[in-house]
Amino acid sequence: MPDLSLETEAGAPAILVAGVDEAGRGPLAGPVVSAAVVLPANGLPPDIAGSIDDSKALTARRRETAMPAILGCCAVGIGTASVAEIDRLNVLQATFLSMRRALDALPDLPAVALIDGNRLPKTLPCTGRAIVRGDSRSLSIAAASIVAKVTRDRIMAKLSKRHPGYGWDRNAGYGTAEHMMALQELGVSPHHRRSFAPVSQQLGISR
C-alpha cells in the first residue's frame, strides 16, 4: 500500500508536496487528464487513508467512493489536454501539459511535485521528482491517480451519450474489440485521436 515516505522525504508537511498522476495516455479517444493532490498537513483520516491505493488496483465503485473523500480533505487541481493538443504535440507532451495545468489549478503552488513515471515535464512551476511506480508507493500520487481516473471516466461517459455506439462509458476510449468494431462501422468521431495508428488507418492517413 502507498504511504507517506516519499512525501516526508521531500519535506512534507513543513512544505507543500503534491502528488501528480494522469489517466488516459493509451486510449484511442478522449482527452488525457491529470490531477495534483496535496494531502492535509495533519494527515488523512484513517478511514480515508486506508481506502486510497493505485487507481488500477481499485474497482470503479471503490474509486467513486474514494473520490469525494479525497476532494473533501485534500487540495486538488485537475488539468486536461484535448484531443487536438494530443494530435499536435504527441501524447507524452500533451500529458506533461495536463500535469502542469493540474499543478497550476491547485489553490497554492507546492514546493515539490512527486510525479508518477520516469520522466518530468521540461517546465514545471516547482521542483519535480519522477517516481517510478509512484501510484503504488506514494499516498498523494495514489490519490491523484484516483481523481484523474474518475474525472476522465466521467468525461468519457458524457461523451458516450453524445456519440453512442463506441462504448466509451464501458471502455473509456481504449481500443477494445467493441470499440474497434464500432470504429469500422461508425467511422471516426471528432473525439478520436487521429495521430493514433488505428484511427489514422481508418482515415487512410499514412504516418
C-alpha positions in Angstrom: 0.0 0.0 0.0 1.2 3.6 -0.7 2.4 5.6 2.3 3.9 9.0 3.2 7.6 8.1 3.0 8.2 10.0 -0.2 6.2 13.0 0.9 8.2 13.1 4.2 11.5 12.7 2.3 10.5 15.7 0.1 9.8 17.9 3.2 6.1 17.5 3.9 4.3 18.7 6.0 6.7 21.6 6.5 6.4 22.4 2.8 3.7 21.7 0.3 4.3 18.5 -1.6 1.9 17.5 -4.4 1.4 14.0 -5.9 0.7 14.1 -9.6 -0.7 11.4 -11.9 -2.5 11.1 -15.2 -5.2 9.0 -16.8 -5.8 8.4 -20.5 -2.5 8.2 -22.3 -3.4 4.9 -24.1 -7.0 5.3 -25.3 -7.9 6.0 -29.0 -10.4 8.7 -28.0 -10.9 11.5 -25.5 -8.6 13.8 -23.5 -5.7 13.0 -21.2 -6.5 14.1 -17.6 -4.0 14.8 -14.8 -4.6 15.5 -11.1 -2.4 17.1 -8.5 -3.2 16.4 -4.8 -1.7 17.9 -1.7 -2.6 15.9 1.4 -3.7 17.8 4.6 -0.9 18.8 6.9 -2.4 17.0 9.9 -2.7 13.7 7.8 -5.6 11.9 6.3 -8.3 10.4 8.5 -7.5 6.7 8.9 -10.7 5.5 7.1 -9.8 7.6 4.1 -6.1 6.7 4.1 -7.0 3.0 4.1 -9.2 3.4 1.0 -6.5 5.1 -1.2 -4.4 2.9 -3.5 -3.2 2.9 -7.1 -6.4 3.5 -9.1 -5.7 0.5 -11.2 -5.9 -1.7 -8.1 -9.3 -0.4 -7.1 -12.7 -1.2 -8.6 -14.7 1.5 -10.2 -17.0 1.5 -7.2 -14.2 2.0 -4.7 -12.7 4.8 -6.8 -16.1 6.6 -6.9 -16.3 6.2 -3.1 -12.8 7.5 -2.5 -13.2 10.5 -4.8 -15.4 12.7 -2.6 -13.4 11.7 0.4 -10.2 13.0 -1.3 -11.9 16.2 -2.5 -13.3 16.8 1.0 -9.9 16.9 2.8 -7.2 17.5 0.2 -6.2 20.3 -2.1 -6.8 19.1 -5.6 -6.0 20.5 -9.0 -7.2 19.0 -12.3 -5.7 19.6 -15.8 -6.7 18.2 -19.2 -5.2 18.2 -22.6 -7.5 17.9 -25.6 -7.5 15.5 -28.5 -6.4 18.4 -30.7 -3.4 19.0 -28.3 -2.6 15.3 -28.2 -2.5 15.1 -32.0 -0.5 18.3 -32.3 2.1 17.8 -29.6 2.1 13.9 -29.2 0.5 12.2 -26.3 3.6 12.4 -24.0 3.9 16.2 -24.3 0.2 16.6 -24.0 0.3 14.6 -20.8 3.0 16.8 -19.5 0.9 19.8 -20.4 -2.1 18.4 -18.5 0.2 17.9 -15.4 1.4 21.5 -15.5 -2.2 22.6 -15.7 -3.1 20.4 -12.8 -0.4 22.0 -10.6 -1.5 25.5 -11.7 -5.0 24.6 -10.7 -4.1 24.0 -7.0 -5.1 26.6 -4.6 -1.5 27.1 -3.6 1.6 26.3 -5.6 3.5 23.3 -4.0 7.3 23.4 -3.4 7.7 19.9 -4.7 5.7 17.7 -7.2 6.1 14.0 -7.0 5.2 12.8 -10.5 4.4 9.3 -11.4 6.7 7.9 -14.0 10.3 8.1 -15.1 10.2 11.4 -16.9 9.4 15.0 -15.9 7.8 17.8 -17.9 10.5 20.3 -19.0 8.8 23.2 -17.5 7.3 22.9 -14.0 6.2 25.7 -11.7 8.0 23.9 -8.8 10.7 21.3 -8.1 9.8 18.0 -9.6 10.7 14.4 -8.8 9.9 11.5 -11.1 8.7 8.5 -9.1 8.6 5.1 -10.9 5.5 3.2 -9.8 4.6 6.2 -7.8 0.9 5.4 -7.7 1.7 2.3 -5.6 4.3 4.0 -3.4 3.1 7.5 -2.6 -0.2 8.3 -0.9 -0.5 11.6 -2.7 0.2 10.2 -6.1 -2.3 7.3 -5.5 -4.9 9.9 -4.5 -4.1 11.8 -7.7 -4.4 8.7 -9.8 -7.9 8.1 -8.4 -9.0 11.7 -9.1 -7.6 11.6 -12.6 -9.2 8.3 -13.4 -12.6 9.1 -12.0 -12.6 12.5 -13.7 -11.7 11.0 -17.1 -14.2 8.2 -16.8 -16.9 10.7 -16.2 -15.9 12.7 -19.2 -15.9 9.6 -21.4 -19.3 8.6 -20.1 -20.7 12.0 -21.0 -19.1 11.8 -24.5 -20.6 8.3 -24.9 -24.1 9.8 -24.6 -23.3 12.3 -27.4 -21.6 9.7 -29.6 -23.3 6.4 -28.8 -22.1 3.1 -30.3 -18.4 3.2 -29.3 -19.0 2.0 -25.8 -16.9 4.8 -24.2 -18.9 4.5 -21.0 -17.5 1.0 -20.7 -14.1 1.1 -22.4 -13.1 4.7 -21.6 -11.9 5.1 -25.2 -9.4 2.2 -25.1 -9.1 0.0 -28.2 -11.3 -2.9 -27.1 -12.8 -5.2 -29.6 -16.2 -3.4 -29.1 -14.5 0.0 -29.8 -12.5 -1.3 -32.8 -15.6 -2.8 -34.4 -17.6 0.5 -33.9 -14.7 2.4 -35.4 -15.0 0.4 -38.5 -18.8 0.6 -38.6 -19.4 4.2 -37.4 -16.2 5.8 -38.6 -14.0 8.3 -36.8 -15.7 10.8 -34.3 -14.4 14.3 -33.5 -13.1 12.9 -30.2 -10.8 10.2 -31.8 -7.1 10.8 -31.8 -6.0 11.0 -35.4 -2.4 10.6 -34.5 -3.0 7.1 -33.1 -2.5 4.3 -35.7 -5.9 2.5 -35.6 -7.6 5.9 -36.1 -5.2 7.2 -38.8 -5.5 3.8 -40.6 -9.3 4.1 -40.6 -8.9 7.5 -42.2 -6.4 6.3 -44.7 -3.7 8.5 -43.3 -0.1 7.4 -43.7 2.2 8.1 -40.7 
